[in-house]
Amino acid sequence: MEQKNLVPKRRFKEFQNASAWEQRAVSELADRYDNFRIPITASNRVAGSTPYYGANGIQDYVEGFTHDGEFILVAEDGANDLQNYPVHYVNGKVWVNNHAHVLQAKSEIADNKFLMNAMKYMNIEPYLVGGGRSKLNADVMMKISFRVPELAEQKLIGSFFASLDHLITLHQRKLEKMKALKSAYLSEMFPAEGERVPKRRFAGFTQAWEQRKLGDVAEFNPKEELPEIFEYVDLESVVGTELIAHRKVRKEKAPSRAQRLARKGDLFYQTVRPYQKNNYLFEKPCNNYVFSTGYAQLRPYGDGYFLLSLVQTEQFVKAVLDRCTGTSYPAINSNDLANMEVYVPSRGDEQILIGRLFKSVDHLITLHQRKLEKLQNIKEAYLNEMFV
């Protein structure tokens, strides 16, 4: 094998002329520990404070702990989740069940953080045995070998990816926080079941909301002639409130479900599996997007973002599911959807203010999601370039 194949594509400057990476077995790099319970005493007893780990990560928090220190946890049972292979770095007190192997790098030759990344992103499939829930046996795991650099380079790589993981975790938390904030606002800024006013309102609005049929607040499925060539949006193309894909088709070759010609301001409500909340407010200044009949097309008479927010409330989703037919793919038809009763503000300016609020929240969610995806893509690229 040529020397260039024994070093990664990307290296830190101080190691660009360092020696080639060497093939080593896991047994040479780390020790494996059986689970043993560390006795709980008055000094270490903190109820529900210890992360409880299984093959797929933290499952709960418990009182005791089985290990205390810096370890790598490797899935044994159910290790065939190849897209996100369960390997975890931990440092501190943990409780580990018998569905995960516990490794600790031999400090004189290996770094725990480097070893965790090397094992997490290697091709583990050839080493698994069993059927639906494949297993990685301990003796097999210890014989797995891969190339590693000298300890100093390992530590630098391990620290680099630890910093990147920290950034990813921060953005995940920000995203989760914004989603939780949106959920709280949705529950407070729309009337609860049996109520006619929401719990939280903008200043100056006191009137009770009015009960309307959904078909009275938006025109349903307006009929228009389709262009000869258009961008087709199917049921897989909207995730959350974002349009993530579309494809150009000719009218004569388009799917029969391509029927809903979008105009700016139209709301497309996913009538199949509505619990997914994949609904999109079309705000593009285009007249060549056509949506599948798997969406109900609503052309709002009032504020579009208010209506988008209304159909995302848990109360509305529950009411829709109660009217759905089918089990695996519950669906509601447009007529039943149009006949659903909803509450809306009697003043249009209250609709506008609510719509603006949720538009801002959705914008922040999208920004955090994109930053998170960018960091995850950066990490994937570095993993491909910084390991042999």
Number of C-alpha atoms within 10 A of each C-alpha: 5 6 9 9 11 18 23 18 14 15 17 11 8 8 14 13 10 13 12 19 18 14 12 15 15 21 17 14 21 22 14 18 12 13 16 12 12 14 10 13 9 6 6 13 14 13 10 12 15 20 21 21 22 22 23 21 17 15 12 13 16 15 16 23 24 18 21 13 10 16 26 24 24 27 27 24 21 21 26 22 14 14 7 11 21 22 24 22 18 19 12 12 20 24 23 25 15 14 19 27 25 22 24 21 23 14 11 8 15 23 24 24 24 26 24 22 20 19 21 18 18 13 11 17 15 7 15 19 16 11 9 8 14 17 19 25 16 14 9 12 20 17 14 14 16 16 16 24 25 16 15 13 19 19 17 15 22 20 15 15 17 16 11 16 15 12 15 19 13 13 19 17 13 17 21 15 13 18 16 12 12 19 14 12 19 22 18 16 18 24 20 16 8 6 12 17 21 18 13 13 15 10 7 7 13 11 11 16 18 13 13 14 15 22 21 15 18 20 15 21 19 13 9 10 8 17 14 12 16 21 20 25 23 19 16 11 18 19 15 15 19 15 16 11 13 17 12 14 16 13 15 9 9 16 13 10 14 21 22 24 23 27 19 14 19 24 25 27 23 23 27 22 19 22 17 13 20 23 25 23 23 19 13 13 10 10 14 17 22 25 23 21 22 23 26 25 28 26 24 21 14 16 21 24 23 21 24 23 22 22 18 22 21 16 17 17 16 13 14 21 16 11 14 20 13 10 8 7 11 17 20 21 15 19 12 13 20 18 13 16 15 20 20 25 21 14 14 12 13 19 18 17 16 23 20 16 16 18 16 11 17 19 13 16 19 17 13 19 17 14 16 20 15 13 17 16 12 13 16 12 11 16 18 14 14 14 23 20
